[in-house]
Amino acid sequence: MTYYRLAVQERQTSQWAWKSTVLTSLVAVLHLLRIYSPIPAERIRVFSSACEEEMTEMLNWENNGLPSGSQTAGQFLQVRGLRVQQGSTQETLEKTVRRSIATEVDPL
C-alpha cells in the first residue's frame, strides 16, 4: 500500500507544513490537488511512502534541504502521465487534476 500526504510551503518561513492527513487513495490526493489548485504548483509537495511512519521524517528532510523523495504537484501529475505545462496557470492545473480524477474514477 502507498501512503500519501500533501504539504504546502509557508510564505513567511519557506518551511513545508502538512495540509492533509495520511491518505491511501490516489483519487483523494487528486481531489486535494484540485482544492489547492489556487496555490502555485511549486508550493505544493506530494509525499508518498510505503511506510506511514516515515512521512514525518520525509517532511523534516525536505525542510532541512535534504532529498526527501517528495514531488511538487506538477511533477507528481507528470509522472502519472498527466501533462502540466511549465509555468502553467492555476486554471490549467485544475483542469489537469479534474481530467485525472475522471480517469481514476472511471477507468477504461
Secondary structure, 3 states (H helix, E strand, C coil): CCEEEEEEECCCCCCEEECCCCECCHHHHHHHHHHCCCCCHHHEEEEEECCHHHHHHHHHHHHCCCCCCCEEHHHHHHHCCCCCCCCCCHHHHHHHHHHHHHHHHCCC
